[in-house]
Amino acid sequence: MKIQNFHKASSLADAYERLERSSDAAIIGGGAWMKFSSRTLEEAIDLSGLGLDAIDERDGVVAIGSMTPLRDIETSDVLKRIFNGILPHAAAQIVGVGLRNIATIGGSVVGKYGFSDLLGPLLCMDARLEFFKEGEVSLAEFLERKGRTDDILVSVNIPSKAGCGYFKKVRKTALDFAVLNITITKTDGQTRIALGSRPARAVLAMDAMAVLNGSVDNDETTIEKAAEKAAEAVRFGDNHRASEAYRKHLAYVYVRRGLFMLEEGRT
Ligand SMILES: Cc1cc2nc3c(=O)[nH]c(=O)nc-3n(C[C@H](O)[C@H](O)[C@H](O)COP(=O)(O)OP(=O)(O)OC[C@H]3O[C@@H](n4cnc5c(N)ncnc54)[C@H](O)[C@@H]3O)c2cc1C
């Protein structure tokens, strides 16, 4: 990536005004992924002076500022308390501390990367995104939108509900992208399942969720049926890391295992 002008924003309004001015301007998060791009940016807009790197809990919501580095997510006591700490647990498995000190939650969400290990946990925790211009939108809706956003992500907001969670990243080597990642949460009697790095981006396994949430009891038969649905109804693909068939099999195995672990309180 080539940057012609670097602008340190003095406010969100200033950043937005610069962003609107040119289609070749972009917000820069940690810049860790952007630097691989061959794009020439007329202007890179830096939000690092705006205090958007805090994790705050208020009124039943944990708000993670968009410039929060993944390392702060990994070590956050507030985030470790909700849903068995699946978000810190997932963040901790992304490359090494050096990268996690640079890469931000904002860049991870707005990038909508297929390989992302954070989108699944965020989907399962029903995260909402606070944009400067648009206001709040659910992550699920944002991920369905096509194309690049021309707004500024201010924070990622998670309801701080009492719930339990399970996260598994299946990978060939410690520093690699996932072959598949599997997230499950349960709160207020409702179970959510997300499958990511399929290799396409994370989605909720709606049919499997319907099996669980439509049943009185998550007994062995229901769990078995839900795991089969997750493998059957979610679309998987081939790439150099794994075949579609292998990913399907992994989905069945880990959804089943995760559900049993949640039911037995073993996460
Ligand atoms: C070598 C390497 C290996 C990686 N491995 C993994 C992995 O195994 N699992 C995983 O989940 N992730 C992985 N990642 C991705 C990483 O976790 C981050 O998601 C990625 O670096 C993007 O975060 P960033 O802060 O660097 O964003 P940037 O590169 O700065 O930005 C990414 C995109 O988001 C936009 N953007 C950033 N912030 C905002 C904002 N506030 N508002 C609007 N737009 C914004 C930028 O304009 C750009 O389009 C890897 C990254 C690298 C470099």
The ligand as an SDF file (V2000), in Angstrom:
LIG
                    3D

 53 58  0  0  0  0  0  0  0  0999 V2000
    0.0250  -11.8290    9.1200 C   0  0  0  0  0  0  0  0  0  0  0  0
   -1.3900  -11.7330    9.6170 C   0  0  0  0  0  0  0  0  0  0  0  0
   -2.0200  -12.8810   10.0700 C   0  0  0  0  0  0  0  0  0  0  0  0
   -3.3430  -12.8150   10.5560 C   0  0  0  0  0  0  0  0  0  0  0  0
   -3.9590  -13.9540   11.0280 N   0  0  0  0  0  0  0  0  0  0  0  0
   -5.2160  -13.8780   11.5120 C   0  0  0  0  0  0  0  0  0  0  0  0
   -5.8820  -15.0300   12.0420 C   0  0  0  0  0  0  0  0  0  0  0  0
   -5.3570  -16.1380   12.0790 O   0  0  0  0  0  0  0  0  0  0  0  0
   -7.1480  -14.8630   12.5050 N   0  0  0  0  0  0  0  0  0  0  0  0
   -7.7910  -13.6580   12.4940 C   0  0  0  0  0  0  0  0  0  0  0  0
   -8.9290  -13.5670   12.9390 O   0  0  0  0  0  0  0  0  0  0  0  0
   -7.1850  -12.5670   12.0140 N   0  0  0  0  0  0  0  0  0  0  0  0
   -5.9340  -12.6440   11.5080 C   0  0  0  0  0  0  0  0  0  0  0  0
   -5.3370  -11.5290   10.9950 N   0  0  0  0  0  0  0  0  0  0  0  0
   -6.1280  -10.2890   10.8540 C   0  0  0  0  0  0  0  0  0  0  0  0
   -6.0070   -9.3700   12.0660 C   0  0  0  0  0  0  0  0  0  0  0  0
   -6.5200  -10.0300   13.2110 O   0  0  0  0  0  0  0  0  0  0  0  0
   -6.8360   -8.0930   11.8320 C   0  0  0  0  0  0  0  0  0  0  0  0
   -8.1720   -8.4570   11.6350 O   0  0  0  0  0  0  0  0  0  0  0  0
   -6.3790   -7.3170   10.6100 C   0  0  0  0  0  0  0  0  0  0  0  0
   -4.9930   -7.0400   10.7200 O   0  0  0  0  0  0  0  0  0  0  0  0
   -7.1690   -6.0020   10.4690 C   0  0  0  0  0  0  0  0  0  0  0  0
   -6.9880   -5.1930   11.5950 O   0  0  0  0  0  0  0  0  0  0  0  0
   -6.1460   -3.8430   11.4560 P   0  0  0  0  0  0  0  0  0  0  0  0
   -6.3280   -3.0590   12.6990 O   0  0  0  0  0  0  0  0  0  0  0  0
   -4.7690   -4.1590   11.0150 O   0  0  0  0  0  0  0  0  0  0  0  0
   -6.9770   -3.1160   10.2730 O   0  0  0  0  0  0  0  0  0  0  0  0
   -6.4350   -2.2940    9.0330 P   0  0  0  0  0  0  0  0  0  0  0  0
   -5.5430   -3.1480    8.1990 O   0  0  0  0  0  0  0  0  0  0  0  0
   -5.9090   -0.9860    9.4780 O   0  0  0  0  0  0  0  0  0  0  0  0
   -7.8370   -2.0240    8.2870 O   0  0  0  0  0  0  0  0  0  0  0  0
   -8.5700   -3.0550    7.6900 C   0  0  0  0  0  0  0  0  0  0  0  0
   -9.7890   -2.4530    6.9850 C   0  0  0  0  0  0  0  0  0  0  0  0
  -10.6810   -1.8830    7.9220 O   0  0  0  0  0  0  0  0  0  0  0  0
  -10.9020   -0.4830    7.6770 C   0  0  0  0  0  0  0  0  0  0  0  0
  -11.0190    0.1510    8.9970 N   0  0  0  0  0  0  0  0  0  0  0  0
  -10.1850   -0.0120   10.0540 C   0  0  0  0  0  0  0  0  0  0  0  0
  -10.6800    0.6110   11.1400 N   0  0  0  0  0  0  0  0  0  0  0  0
  -11.8480    1.1910   10.7510 C   0  0  0  0  0  0  0  0  0  0  0  0
  -12.8420    1.9890   11.4300 C   0  0  0  0  0  0  0  0  0  0  0  0
  -12.7510    2.3020   12.7340 N   0  0  0  0  0  0  0  0  0  0  0  0
  -13.9210    2.4110   10.7190 N   0  0  0  0  0  0  0  0  0  0  0  0
  -14.0410    2.0970    9.3890 C   0  0  0  0  0  0  0  0  0  0  0  0
  -13.1360    1.3520    8.7080 N   0  0  0  0  0  0  0  0  0  0  0  0
  -12.0650    0.9040    9.3800 C   0  0  0  0  0  0  0  0  0  0  0  0
   -9.6860   -0.0410    6.8650 C   0  0  0  0  0  0  0  0  0  0  0  0
   -9.9650    1.0850    6.0540 O   0  0  0  0  0  0  0  0  0  0  0  0
   -9.4190   -1.2960    6.0320 C   0  0  0  0  0  0  0  0  0  0  0  0
  -10.3000   -1.3500    4.9360 O   0  0  0  0  0  0  0  0  0  0  0  0
   -4.0280  -11.5610   10.5400 C   0  0  0  0  0  0  0  0  0  0  0  0
   -3.3750  -10.4040   10.1010 C   0  0  0  0  0  0  0  0  0  0  0  0
   -2.0690  -10.4730    9.6490 C   0  0  0  0  0  0  0  0  0  0  0  0
   -1.3970   -9.2060    9.1910 C   0  0  0  0  0  0  0  0  0  0  0  0
  1  2  1  0
  2  3  1  0
  2 52  2  0
  3  4  2  0
  4  5  1  0
  4 50  1  0
  5  6  2  0
  6  7  1  0
  6 13  1  0
  7  8  2  0
  7  9  1  0
  9 10  1  0
 10 11  2  0
 10 12  1  0
 12 13  2  0
 13 14  1  0
 14 15  1  0
 14 50  1  0
 15 16  1  0
 16 17  1  0
 16 18  1  0
 18 19  1  0
 18 20  1  0
 20 21  1  0
 20 22  1  0
 22 23  1  0
 23 24  1  0
 24 25  2  0
 24 26  1  0
 24 27  1  0
 27 28  1  0
 28 29  2  0
 28 30  1  0
 28 31  1  0
 31 32  1  0
 32 33  1  0
 33 34  1  0
 33 48  1  0
 34 35  1  0
 35 36  1  0
 35 46  1  0
 36 37  1  0
 36 45  1  0
 37 38  2  0
 38 39  1  0
 39 40  1  0
 39 45  2  0
 40 41  1  0
 40 42  2  0
 42 43  1  0
 43 44  2  0
 44 45  1  0
 46 47  1  0
 46 48  1  0
 48 49  1  0
 50 51  2  0
 51 52  1  0
 52 53  1  0
M  END
$$$$
